[in-house]
Amino acid sequence: MIVKEKKNYTINRDISWMYFNRRILDEASNETNPLLERLSFLGIYSNNLDEFFQIRVATLRRMMELEENMHPVITNSKKVLKKILRLNEHYDRDFETIFMGLYAELQKENVFLVNETELTPEQEKYVDNFYREELMNSLFPILVSRMSVEPKLNDKSIYLAVKISNILKVDKNDKKEYALIEVPTSEFTRFFVLPKEGDKICIMFLEDVIRYCLPYIFAQLNHDHYEAYTIKFTRDAEMEFDNTAYQSVLEKVSKGVKSRKFGLPVRFVYDRDIPSDLLRFTEKLLKIDKNDVHVGGARYHNLKDLMSFPKLNKPGMKYKNHPPVPIRAFEETNNVISLIRKKDQLLHCPYNSFDNFIRLLRESAINPEVKAIKISLYRLAKNSKVIKALICAAMNGKKVTAIVELMARFDESSNINWATKMQEAGIKVILGVEGLKVHTKLTHISARKGDIACIGTGNFHEGTAQVYTDFTLMTAHRGIVDEVEGVFDFLEQPYMNPIFKQLIVAPQFMRKKLTSLIKTETDNARNGKPAYIYCKINHIVDEKIIEKLYQASNAGVKIKLLVRGNCSLITGILHQSKNIQAFGIIDRYLEHSRVMIFANGGEERYFIGSADWMQRNLDFRVEVYTPVYDPDLQKQLKRVIEFGLKDNMKSRIVDGSGSNFLNEAFKETSFRSQEELYLYYKRKYENVPIDNEEHQTKITV
């Protein structure tokens, strides 16, 4: 009997990520965006790509090696990596074209990016002074041609690979030298602004300033010719742990962070004009082999610094300022805890200020009726007011417990520092749960007149709260509040096995509950009842959940998705996903909130939470979705999804093809969901009537 192999109607998560990052690149070429915002999108694209190679490409490389040892034919990981590199090559060419186009646009605005060969005499003097007074003592060139061991270099930095030789004088004993200079972008901005000449603004890349100063830097070598080319390499960012060592979790993570600095290179980016001898020497020095990804780029690369391009006082070059819209209920009360007890509140950042949450913590820290505060912390701001409020509460005699996730990637060192400071202040710090990453965003406040809880979709981080769209539900609903406390009990005592009826909690129950919710819609569709699923989420890659969505689609369930990042689901397949639509919005704010709405036969169910539909979130992390019961808050959540589905300016079709076509379902008028949502909140606060046709958007079922 021949068993027919089941066809897989999904695309690889890493390829779908490349399609997502391409949507960001498309915004850099979108002429409706202000010029400096387009430069910023190029920076975001570059920064994303750096992390992608550090994490996902490095993982693919390790998987490829394992697979080749088992099956020395072309492996699945090898196929995926080849596709990624083809896309990367194609996108890189587009990136360069877009950058040069923006460079020309800057010139039209009288802004010029000048290099070391284009300086006027006055500008040369200014650069000379800057070098002698500030830059000189921050440059530490390494004469690598004289080294016998590999130098320890920082893969977060860019370097100038320098070839030093003589052209004017001929001496057989003279030997060319090779050197590396780290461009000190951690001390100086990548962009050096020269004095204005009338209305003309001239800006230099910092590496061009260093190029100009090479004769000063290497004056003692007595050579007369210098060539410098930018290089950048990316290391495998996976941390190594010695699980046999008798160490605390904190010690293991600290050691793991250090091990990341010496990970193997996975990508080498270089100026394509670099001389072949200098390229060969640099590759040998850094132990970059033929299997590592080589990217021959333009003169400037690693352009994540474009996110901090100098602010130019020119109208129309940045987005209009959007100050957070106040929440009237918060403004009209002197006691936020009492306000929450009367009615659930929903904070929507950055449309509303994260200061509302800080205010709740600050009031709890000094409120005599508050006995204890428990909070889960995944990422924190550099000067976290959240931590300051918690320390204040501890100093005022409150019992404070903080669950700190040490394995928040690239924030491990920061979280270790904060954990230490909180412990010193008398806060009970629990460093995660062994074998599980604590990703949920919870706060529980115990008070004599009734407890309250906060459940969020994003981190308690006042920095990201200004640019990430996230919800925080503040509630006194007894069932929800008690179960939030139950999650904290589990985190403190992982051997417990609590039962949750209100919250959807991973890893114990989330997969089963999501499957059940989708099945209910499937059954209702077959029975002729209202059946639909609307979801706003970051990533959908879990194949089992996707299979359930396909089954629901085949039964007639209408599924509409707003997916910001990875999406392995393929839409529009006959007899598979014809009832599924997915869109991705890239705009001034990063779409980060997670919202689920299920028709439930006509009695809709609403949830917000921290989990994406990925195996890691459903099976290997502590995650929480909470129901939202308040009718006013349900309407608010519905409106957010309605606006997203109507967006025809920043929303692109996510269908698995990578084409990223604009969503043009509503062609009559231009509609930009983030702008319209801000307008909606503003009018609501100002008591301007908003129930008119302009702000009525219904999801077509």
C-alpha positions in Angstrom: 0.0 0.0 0.0 1.4 3.4 -1.0 0.9 6.1 1.5 0.4 9.4 -0.2 2.4 12.2 1.5 0.3 15.0 2.8 1.0 18.3 1.1 2.3 21.0 3.3 0.5 24.3 2.8 2.9 26.4 4.9 6.0 28.4 4.2 9.1 28.4 6.3 9.1 30.8 9.2 12.5 32.3 8.2 11.5 32.9 4.6 8.3 34.6 5.9 10.5 36.7 8.1 12.4 37.9 5.0 9.1 38.9 3.4 8.2 40.8 6.6 11.5 42.7 6.6 11.0 43.5 2.9 7.7 45.3 3.9 9.9 47.6 6.0 12.2 48.2 3.1 9.1 49.0 0.9 8.2 51.8 3.4 11.7 53.3 2.9 10.8 53.6 -0.8 7.3 54.8 -0.1 7.2 58.5 -1.3 4.2 59.3 0.9 6.5 58.9 4.0 8.6 62.0 5.1 12.2 61.8 3.9 13.8 61.3 7.3 11.3 58.6 8.2 12.3 56.8 5.0 15.9 56.9 6.1 14.8 55.5 9.5 13.0 52.6 7.8 16.3 51.7 6.1 17.9 51.7 9.6 15.2 49.5 11.0 15.6 47.1 8.1 19.4 46.9 8.7 19.1 46.4 12.4 16.5 43.6 11.9 18.8 41.9 9.4 21.7 42.0 11.9 19.7 40.2 14.6 18.2 37.8 12.0 21.7 36.6 11.0 22.8 36.5 14.6 19.9 34.2 15.6 18.1 32.5 12.8 20.8 32.2 10.2 23.2 31.0 12.8 20.6 28.4 13.9 20.1 27.3 10.3 23.8 26.8 10.0 24.0 24.5 13.0 20.9 22.6 11.8 22.4 22.2 8.4 25.6 20.7 9.8 23.6 18.2 11.8 21.4 17.3 8.9 24.4 16.8 6.6 26.0 14.4 9.1 22.8 12.3 9.0 21.8 12.7 5.3 24.7 13.9 3.1 22.3 15.0 0.4 20.9 18.5 0.1 19.2 19.2 3.4 16.0 21.2 4.2 18.0 23.7 6.2 20.4 24.1 3.2 17.4 24.8 0.9 16.0 27.4 3.3 19.4 29.1 3.7 19.9 29.2 -0.1 16.5 30.9 -0.5 17.2 33.4 2.3 20.6 34.3 0.7 19.0 34.8 -2.7 16.3 37.0 -1.2 19.0 38.9 0.8 21.1 39.5 -2.4 18.0 40.8 -4.2 16.9 43.0 -1.3 20.5 44.3 -0.8 20.5 45.7 -4.4 17.2 47.3 -3.8 18.5 48.7 -0.5 21.4 50.4 -2.3 19.1 51.8 -4.9 16.7 53.2 -2.3 19.6 54.7 -0.3 21.1 56.5 -3.3 17.6 57.7 -4.2 17.2 59.2 -0.7 20.7 60.7 -1.0 19.5 62.5 -4.1 16.3 63.6 -2.3 18.4 65.0 0.6 20.4 67.1 -1.9 17.2 68.6 -3.2 16.6 69.7 0.4 20.1 71.2 0.5 21.5 68.4 2.7 24.7 66.8 1.4 26.5 63.7 2.5 30.1 64.5 1.8 33.1 62.2 2.0 36.8 62.9 2.9 37.7 64.0 -0.6 34.9 66.7 -0.9 35.7 69.0 2.0 36.3 72.7 1.6 39.3 74.3 3.3 37.1 75.5 6.1 35.6 72.1 6.6 39.0 70.5 6.6 40.0 72.8 9.5 36.9 71.8 11.4 37.6 68.1 10.9 41.2 68.6 12.0 40.1 70.3 15.2 37.5 67.6 15.9 40.1 64.9 15.5 42.7 66.5 17.8 40.3 67.7 20.5 37.8 64.7 20.6 38.2 61.8 18.2 41.9 61.1 18.5 41.9 59.5 21.9 39.0 57.3 21.0 40.7 55.6 18.1 42.9 52.5 18.8 44.2 51.1 15.5 45.3 47.4 15.5 48.3 46.7 13.3 47.0 43.2 12.3 49.8 42.6 9.9 52.1 42.3 12.9 49.8 40.0 14.9 50.1 36.3 15.3 46.8 35.7 17.0 43.2 36.5 16.1 42.2 39.9 17.5 39.1 40.0 19.7 36.7 42.2 17.8 33.2 43.5 18.6 30.6 42.2 16.1 28.3 45.0 17.0 30.7 47.6 15.6 31.9 48.4 12.1 35.6 48.5 11.3 37.8 50.2 8.8 40.2 47.7 7.2 43.2 49.9 6.3 46.0 49.2 3.8 49.1 51.3 4.4 51.8 51.5 1.8 54.2 53.8 -0.1 53.6 55.2 -3.6 55.7 58.3 -3.7 58.9 56.8 -2.4 60.3 53.5 -3.6 62.1 51.3 -1.1 62.5 47.6 -1.5 62.6 47.2 2.3 59.2 48.8 2.7 56.4 46.5 3.4 52.7 47.3 3.3 50.9 47.2 6.5 47.3 46.2 7.3 45.3 47.6 10.2 41.9 47.6 11.7 40.2 50.6 13.3 36.9 50.3 15.2 34.6 53.1 14.3 33.6 54.4 17.8 29.9 54.8 17.3 29.2 54.0 20.9 31.0 57.3 21.9 30.1 59.4 18.9 27.1 59.6 16.5 27.7 57.9 13.2 27.0 61.2 11.5 29.3 64.2 11.9 27.6 67.5 11.1 29.8 70.1 9.6 29.2 73.9 10.1 26.5 75.3 7.9 27.5 77.2 4.8 24.5 79.5 4.2 21.5 77.2 3.8 23.7 74.2 2.9 23.9 71.4 5.5 26.9 69.0 5.1 27.1 65.7 7.0 29.9 63.1 7.0 29.8 59.5 8.0 32.2 59.1 11.0 34.2 56.5 9.0 34.9 59.2 6.4 36.2 61.5 9.1 38.6 58.7 10.1 39.6 58.2 6.5 40.5 61.9 6.3 42.6 61.5 9.5 44.5 58.4 8.5 47.8 60.3 7.8 47.6 61.7 11.4 46.7 58.3 12.9 49.6 56.4 11.3 52.1 59.3 11.1 54.7 57.2 13.0 54.8 54.5 10.4 56.3 56.9 7.8 54.1 55.8 4.8 52.4 58.0 2.3 49.4 56.0 1.0 46.3 54.9 2.9 43.2 53.0 1.7 40.3 52.2 4.1 37.3 50.0 3.5 34.4 49.3 5.8 33.9 45.8 7.0 31.4 44.2 9.4 31.0 40.7 10.6 28.1 39.0 12.5 28.6 36.3 15.1 26.4 33.5 16.2 24.5 35.0 19.2 23.4 31.7 20.7 24.7 31.5 24.3 26.6 28.5 25.6 25.8 27.0 29.0 27.7 24.6 31.1 24.8 22.6 32.5 27.2 20.4 34.5 28.6 23.3 36.5 27.3 23.9 39.9 26.2 27.5 39.4 23.2 29.7 40.0 21.0 30.7 37.1 22.3 34.2 37.3 25.9 33.0 37.1 25.1 30.7 34.1 23.4 33.5 32.2 26.2 35.9 33.0 28.7 33.4 31.6 26.5 32.7 28.6 26.4 36.4 27.7 30.2 36.5 27.8 30.4 33.4 25.5 28.3 35.2 22.9 31.2 37.6 22.3 33.2 34.7 20.9 30.6 33.1 18.8 31.6 31.9 15.3 31.1 34.4 12.4 28.1 33.7 10.3 28.1 36.8 8.0 30.9 39.0 6.6 30.0 42.3 4.9 32.6 44.3 3.1 33.1 47.1 0.7 33.1 45.5 -2.8 35.9 47.8 -3.8 38.3 46.4 -1.2 41.6 45.2 -2.7 41.8 41.4 -3.0 45.0 41.2 -0.9 43.4 43.1 2.0 40.2 41.1 1.7 42.0 37.7 1.8 44.1 38.9 4.8 41.1 40.1 6.7 39.1 36.9 6.1 42.0 34.7 7.2 42.6 36.9 10.3 38.9 36.7 11.4 38.7 33.0 10.5 35.9 33.6 8.0 35.6 30.6 5.7 33.8 29.9 2.4 30.7 28.6 4.2 30.1 31.9 6.0 27.8 34.4 4.3 29.8 36.9 2.2 28.1 40.2 1.3 30.0 42.6 -1.0 28.3 45.9 -0.4 28.6 49.6 -1.1 31.0 52.0 0.6 28.6 52.4 3.6 26.9 49.4 5.3 25.6 48.4 8.7 23.2 51.4 8.3 21.1 50.7 11.4 22.5 54.1 12.5 20.1 55.7 10.0 17.5 55.4 12.8 19.4 58.2 14.6 20.1 60.4 11.5 20.6 64.0 12.6 17.4 66.0 13.1 17.1 68.7 10.5 14.9 71.7 11.3 13.1 71.4 8.0 9.3 71.2 7.8 7.7 68.0 6.5 10.8 65.8 6.9 9.4 63.9 10.0 6.0 62.6 11.0 3.8 65.2 12.7 4.1 65.0 16.5 1.5 62.8 18.2 1.4 63.6 21.9 -0.3 60.8 23.9 -4.0 61.3 24.3 -5.1 61.6 28.0 -7.6 59.1 29.4 -10.4 61.2 30.8 -11.2 58.7 33.6 -7.6 58.9 34.9 -7.6 62.7 34.8 -10.8 62.9 36.8 -9.7 60.7 39.7 -7.3 61.0 42.6 -7.3 57.2 43.2 -6.5 54.9 40.3 -7.1 51.7 42.3 -10.6 52.9 43.2 -11.2 53.8 39.5 -10.3 50.3 38.4 -12.5 48.7 41.0 -15.5 50.7 39.6 -14.8 49.9 35.9 -12.2 48.0 33.9 -9.7 50.3 32.1 -7.7 49.7 28.9 -4.5 51.5 28.3 -3.5 51.6 24.6 0.1 52.7 24.1 1.5 54.8 22.5 -1.9 56.5 21.8 -2.2 56.8 25.6 0.8 57.5 27.8 2.5 54.6 29.6 2.7 57.1 32.5 -0.8 55.9 33.4 0.7 52.5 34.4 3.6 54.2 36.2 1.1 56.3 38.1 -0.7 53.1 39.3 2.5 51.7 40.6 3.5 55.0 42.2 0.1 55.3 44.0 0.3 51.7 45.1 3.7 52.3 46.6 2.4 54.9 49.0 -1.3 53.8 49.4 -1.7 52.5 53.0 -4.3 49.9 51.9 -1.9 48.2 49.5 -0.2 45.3 51.0 1.8 43.6 48.2 2.8 44.0 44.5 3.8 41.2 42.2 5.0 41.8 38.7 6.6 39.9 35.8 9.4 41.7 34.0 10.8 40.7 30.6 12.4 43.8 29.2 13.0 47.1 31.0 13.9 50.7 30.1 17.4 51.9 30.7 16.3 54.2 33.5 13.2 52.2 34.4 10.6 54.2 36.4 8.9 50.8 36.9 11.8 49.6 39.0 12.0 52.9 40.8 8.3 52.6 41.8 8.8 49.0 42.9 11.8 50.0 45.1 9.8 52.9 46.5 7.0 50.4 47.4 9.5 48.0 49.1 11.0 50.9 51.1 7.5 51.9 52.2 7.0 48.4 53.7 5.0 46.7 50.8 5.8 43.1 50.0 7.2 43.3 46.5 7.9 40.3 44.3 9.4 40.6 40.8 9.7 37.7 38.3 12.7 38.6 36.1 13.3 36.7 32.9 17.1 36.5 32.5 16.8 34.9 29.1 15.2 37.9 27.3 17.5 37.9 24.3 20.0 40.7 24.2 18.6 42.1 27.4 20.2 39.5 29.7 22.9 41.8 31.1 20.4 44.6 31.7 18.0 42.3 33.5 20.8 40.9 35.7 21.7 44.4 36.7 18.1 45.3 37.6 17.6 42.0 39.4 20.6 42.8 41.6 19.5 46.3 42.3 16.0 45.1 43.3 17.4 42.4 45.6 19.6 45.0 47.3 16.4 47.1 47.9 14.7 44.2 49.6 12.5 43.1 46.7 12.0 39.3 46.4 13.4 38.5 43.0 12.6 35.2 41.2 14.8 34.5 38.2 12.3 32.9 35.9 11.4 29.2 35.8 13.9 26.5 34.8 13.0 25.1 31.4 10.4 27.9 30.7 10.8 31.4 29.5 8.5 33.8 31.4 7.1 36.0 28.7 3.8 37.0 30.2 3.1 40.6 31.2 1.3 40.6 34.6 0.9 42.8 37.7 -1.0 41.9 40.8 -1.7 44.4 43.5 -3.1 43.2 46.8 -5.1 45.7 48.8 -7.4 45.6 51.8 -10.5 46.8 50.0 -10.0 44.5 47.0 -7.2 43.3 44.7 -6.6 44.5 41.1 -4.5 43.1 38.2 -3.0 44.3 35.0 -2.5 42.0 32.0 -0.6 43.4 29.0 0.4 42.5 25.5 3.8 44.3 25.7 6.6 44.9 28.2 6.4 47.2 31.1 9.0 49.4 29.3 8.4 53.1 29.0 10.8 53.3 26.1 9.1 50.8 23.8 5.7 52.0 25.0 6.4 55.2 22.9 6.8 53.3 19.6 5.1 49.9 20.1 1.3 49.5 20.0 0.3 47.6 23.1 -2.7 47.1 25.4 -2.8 46.8 29.1 -6.1 45.7 30.8 -6.5 47.0 34.3 -9.2 45.1 36.1 -10.8 44.2 39.5 -12.8 41.3 38.0 -12.6 38.8 40.8 -12.1 35.7 38.7 -9.4 37.2 36.5 -7.5 38.8 39.5 -7.5 35.6 41.5 -6.2 33.6 38.5 -3.4 36.2 37.9 -2.4 35.6 41.5 -2.5 31.9 40.6 0.0 32.4 37.8 2.4 34.1 40.3 1.9 31.2 42.7 2.9 28.8 39.9 6.0 31.0 39.1 7.0 30.9 42.7 6.3 27.2 43.1 6.5 25.5 39.6 5.6 22.1 41.0 2.0 23.4 41.5 -0.6 22.5 38.9 -3.3 25.3 39.0 -6.5 25.2 37.0 -7.5 28.3 35.1 -11.1 29.0 33.9 -10.8 32.7 33.1 -7.2 33.1 31.8 -5.7 31.1 28.9 -2.3 30.1 30.2 0.7 28.5 28.5 2.3 26.1 28.6 -0.4 24.1 30.4 -3.6 25.0 28.6 -3.1 27.5 25.8 -2.7 25.2 22.9 -5.7 23.1 23.9 -7.8 26.2 24.6 -7.0 27.9 21.3 -7.7 24.7 19.4 -11.1 24.5 21.3 -12.0 28.1 20.4 -11.2 27.5 16.7 -13.2 24.2 16.8 -16.2 26.0 18.2 -16.2 28.4 15.2 -15.7 25.4 12.9 -18.7 23.6 14.4 -20.9 26.8 14.4 -20.1 27.4 10.7 -21.3 23.8 9.9 -24.4 24.4 11.9 -25.3 27.7 10.2 -24.4 29.9 13.2 -22.3 33.1 13.0 -18.7 32.0 12.7 -15.7 34.2 12.3 -12.2 34.8 13.8 -10.5 38.2 13.9 -6.9 38.2 15.2 -4.2 40.8 15.5 -0.9 39.2 16.3 2.9 39.4 15.6 3.6 35.9 14.3 1.7 32.8 13.1 4.0 29.9 12.4 2.7 27.0 14.5 1.7 24.3 11.9 -0.9 22.6 14.2 -2.7 25.9 14.7 -2.5 26.7 11.0 -4.0 23.3 10.2 -7.0 24.1 12.5 -7.4 27.5 10.8 -7.5 25.7 7.4 -10.1 23.3 8.7 -12.2 26.2 10.0 -11.8 28.0 6.6 -13.1 24.9 4.8 -16.1 24.8 7.1 -16.9 28.4 6.1 -15.4 30.3 9.0 -14.4 33.8 7.9 -10.9 34.5 9.2 -9.3 37.9 9.0 -5.8 38.4 10.4 -3.5 41.3 11.0 0.0 39.7 11.2 2.9 42.1 11.6 5.8 39.6 11.3 6.3 35.9 10.4 3.3 34.2 8.8 3.7 30.6 7.6 0.0 30.5 6.6 -0.8 30.7 2.9 -4.1 32.4 2.1 -6.5 32.0 -0.8 -5.9 28.3 -1.5 -9.0 26.6 -2.9 -10.4 24.0 -0.6 -7.8 25.0 2.0 -7.7 28.7 3.0 -10.1 30.5 0.6 -11.9 32.1 3.6 -8.7 33.4 5.2 -7.2 36.9 4.6 -4.1 38.3 6.2 -2.6 41.7 6.2 0.6 43.3 7.6 0.8 47.0 8.7 4.1 48.8 8.7 3.8 52.4 9.9 5.2 55.0 12.4 4.5 52.6 15.3 5.5 49.0 15.5 2.3 46.9 15.6 2.8 44.7 18.7 -0.5 44.1 20.4 -2.2 40.7 20.3 -6.0 40.6 20.1 -8.4 37.7 19.4 -12.1 38.0 18.7 -14.3 34.9 18.2 -17.9 35.0 17.0 -19.0 32.3 19.4 -22.3 31.8 17.7 -23.3 35.5 18.1 -22.0 36.1 21.7 -18.5 37.4 20.8 -15.5 36.5 23.0 -12.6 38.9 23.3 -9.0 38.2 24.5 -5.8 40.1 24.7 -2.4 38.7 25.7 1.3 38.1 25.3 1.5 35.0 23.1 2.1 34.7 19.4 0.9 31.5 17.6 4.3 29.9 17.6 5.4 26.6 19.2 7.8 28.4 21.5 5.0 30.6 22.9 2.4 27.8 23.2 4.6 25.0 24.6 7.8 26.4 26.1 6.9 29.8 27.6 4.7 31.1 30.4 2.1 33.2 28.5 -1.3 34.6 29.3 -4.4 35.7 27.4 -7.1 37.4 29.4 -10.8 37.7 28.5 -12.1 41.3 28.1 -15.7 41.5 29.3 -16.4 45.3 29.5 -18.6 46.2 26.4 -17.0 49.6 26.0 -13.5 48.0 25.9 -14.7 45.3 23.5 -15.9 48.0 21.1 -12.5 49.6 21.4 -10.7 46.4 20.5 -13.1 45.8 17.6 -12.5 49.2 16.3 -8.7 48.7 16.3 -9.1 45.6 14.1 -11.7 47.2 11.9 -9.4 50.1 11.2 -6.5 47.8 10.5 -8.5 45.8 8.0 -9.6 49.0 6.2 -6.1 50.4 6.0 -5.1 50.9 2.3 -2.0 53.1 2.8 0.2 51.1 5.1 -1.3 47.6 5.0 0.1 44.9 2.7 -1.3 41.6 1.7 0.4 38.7 3.5 -0.4 35.6 1.3 2.8 33.6 1.4 4.1 34.8 -1.9 6.3 37.6 -0.6 4.8 40.1 -3.1 3.6 42.4 -0.4 1.0 44.2 -2.5 -0.9 47.0 -0.9 -4.3 46.2 0.5 -6.7 48.0 -1.9 -10.0 46.6 -0.6 -11.3 50.0 0.1 -10.3 52.2 -2.8 -12.9 55.0 -2.4 -10.8 57.0 0.1 -7.4 56.8 1.6 -7.4 55.3 5.0 -4.3 55.0 7.3 -5.3 53.1 10.4 -2.7 54.5 12.9 -3.5 58.1 11.9 -7.3 57.4 12.1 -7.0 55.7 15.4 -5.1 58.6 16.9 -7.7 60.9 15.5 -10.5 58.7 17.0 -8.9 58.8 20.5 -8.3 62.5 20.3 -11.9 63.2 19.3 -13.2 60.9 22.0 -11.2 62.7 24.6 -12.3 66.1 23.3 -16.0 64.9 23.3 -16.2 65.5 19.6 -19.0 63.3 18.0 -17.3 60.3 16.4 -20.2 58.0 15.5 -20.3 59.3 11.9 -19.7 57.6 8.6 -16.1 58.7 8.5 -15.3 56.6 11.6 -17.6 53.7 11.0 -15.9 50.7 9.6 -17.5 47.3 9.7 -15.7 44.0 9.1 -17.3 42.4 6.1 -18.2 38.9 7.0 
